[in-house]
Amino acid sequence: MATLITLSQEEIDRQMKGSCIPDSTVLFTLFAFAGSDQNTSWSLPKLSASLDEHKSEADRLDLIAGALQKCEQIVRQKESDAYDPVYSIMSQFLEHTIKRSD
C-alpha cells in the first residue's frame, strides 16, 4: 500500500493492474488525483463509511462505476468535453478490471 500512495496516476495504472492490491483500492486512490470539479467530493469519513457498507469487491467496483458516471454527468451539464486526465485512466483501469473478471 505504501508503494501505491507514492506513485503517479500513470504509474498506478501501469503497475497496479493485477497486483495484490484490490482494484477498488487502486481506483479509490486514483480519485484523489481528480480535480474538485469532477470528483465525488466525498470526505474521508463518508468514503470510509461507504467502504464499510460495501464489503465485496464487486459492490465497490459498482460504486466506482457509478461515481465515474456522475463525473460524465457533471461534464455534460457544463456542456463541456474536458474531462480530468485521471478520468480516462480510471475508466480504462475499470474496463480492464471488468474484462479480467469475466
N, C-alpha and C positions, 0 to 999 in steps of 0.2 A: 504494500500500500504506500509506503514511503516513496518508492520509485514513481508511482502513479502521480503523486502530487507535485513532483519536481519536473515533469515532462511538459513540453508544449502541447498544444492541442493536436498538431500534426503528428508529433511523436506518439501521443496516446493512441491515435488512430492506427498508426503503423505497428506499434509494439504490443498493444494490448489485445488484439484480435486473437481469440483462442487461448488467452492466458488463464492462469488460475484465479484471477480476479473476476468476479461475476460481471457479465456485460452490463447489467443495470448499474453497477457501481461505477464503471467506466463512463457510462453515459451521463449519470448524475454529476460526475466530476466535470465532464465537458460543459455542462450547463453553467458552470462557474465562469467560463470564458465568454458566454453570451453577453451582449450589451444589454443594459437595463431596459431598453425599449422592446427587446424581443425575448427576454427570459420570462419565466413564470413569476418572478418577483416573490418567490417563496422565502420565508425566513427559515433559519436553521431549525427552530422548534417545529415549524409546520412540515418541513422536509423530513425531519426525524419521525414525527408522528405518522406521516404518510408511509414511510418505510416500515414502521412498526405495524401499520394496518395491512399492508400488502406484503406478506411474507414470502410468497412464491415468486420465483424469478419471472414467470410468465405474467403475473399480475403487475410486477414492477415494470416490465417492458411495455405492457399495455398502457400504464400510467405515463411513461415517457413518450410513447407514440401519441397519446392524447395531448401532451404538452407541446410536441412538435407541430401537431395540427393547430393548436392555439397560436403558435408563432406564425403559421401560414395565414391564419385569420387576421392577425394584427397587421401583417404586411399588406394584405388585401384591403383592409379597412382604411389604411393610409394611402391607398391607391398607389402603391409603390411596388417595385420588384427587387428592392435592395434588401436582401437577407443578410443577417450577420454571417460572417465567414464560417463560424463554428456550426451553423445550421446544416450546411451541406456535409460537413464531416460527421455530424451526429446522424443525419439521415442515412448516409452511406454505411456507417457503422451498424445502425439498427437494421438496415436491409441485409447486410452481411450476417448479422446475428440470426435473423429470421430464416434466411436461406440455410444456414448451417444447422438449425434445429429441425428443419423439415425432413 
